[in-house]
């Protein structure tokens, strides 16, 4: 088990807050690129909450021996706010471009198949 000072724990949870912000933007871009029903959106939200919850609990256990301190909550909030106010828009655009590219690759065989059917009809 590692032992970290409070300053190190603060910085690590600040970085964890940044990572949570990136993960949130990933899900946001996923939701915007692939139009889904409300039920699938609820499932995505549950997956997001479970992953973040497991990540937070494991980080608390590994980095601070399971102790929840006020400065840890502040560090997480500062990390998420810093990410949201600075690079969130850029990351969101990059995620959207990447997901649109993946969407084209995934649906390319379907597009080819539809076009071949149209040509056979003539």
N, C-alpha and C positions, 0 to 999 in steps of 0.2 A: 504494500500500500504506500502510495506517495504522500508526502507531506508538503503542502504549499502554504506560503504566507497569505495573509488576507489580501494583500495587493495583487499577488499572482492569481488568486481565486477570482478577484474582481475582474481582472483583465480576461481571464479564461471565460467567464460568464458573459462578459461584454462581447467576446468573439462568438460565443454560442448564440447570443441574441442576434448578431449579424447573420449567422447561419440559419436561424429560424426565419428571418426576413427573406432570405434567398429562397428557402424552401416554400414559403408562402407565395412568393411571386411565381415559382414554378407551377404550383397548383392553380394560381390565377391565370397564367398563360395557357395551361392545359384546358381549363374551363372555357376560355375565350376561343381557343383554336378548334377544339372538338366540341361542338354544340351537343349537350347532353340533357337528359330529362332531369326533373327535380329530384327524383329518386337517386340517380347516379350522383348528382351534386351532393346529396346528403351522405352518400357512401364516401365520396371524396373527402368531405369535411370530417367524417369520423376517422378515416385513415390519417388525415393530417393531425388531428388531435391525439390519436394514439401514438403516432411516431414522435411527435414533439413531447408528449408526456413521458414516454419511455426514455427518450434522449435526456430530458431534464432530470428524471429520477436517477438514471445511471450516472449522469454527470455529478449530481449532488453526492451520490455514494462514493464515486471514485475520487472526486476532487476535494470534497469537504466533509468526508466521513458521515454523510447523511444529514448534516446540520443545515437547516434553512436559516439564513441570516438576512436581515433587511438589506444589506449592501448587495447581496446576490440578486434580489428582486430588482433593485435599482439598476444594477449592471445589465440585467436582461432587458429591462425597459429602455435603457439608454442605447443598447446595441440595436434593438429593433427600431427605435426612433431615428438613430443616426443613419441606419441603412435606408429607412423609408424616406428621409429627407435628402439623401445624397445620391445614391446610385441605384435606387429602386427602379426608376424609369428606364435607365439604360439596360439593366438586367432583364426587366420585363420585355423590352423590345427584342433583346437577344434571344430570350426564351421563345418568344413568339415566332421569330424568323426560323429558329431551329426546329420548332414543332411543325411549322408549315412545311418545311423541307421534308421532315419525317412523314408527314401526312401525305405529301405527294408521292414519296417512295412507297408507302404502304398501299395507297390506292391506285398506283400506276397500273398494276395488272388488271384491275377492274375497269379502268379507263380504256385500256387496249382491247379488252374483251367486248366492251360496249361498242367501240368503234368498228371492230371486225363484224359484229352482228349487223350494224347499219350498212356496211358495204355489201354484205351478202344479200340483203333485202333488195338491192337494186338489180 
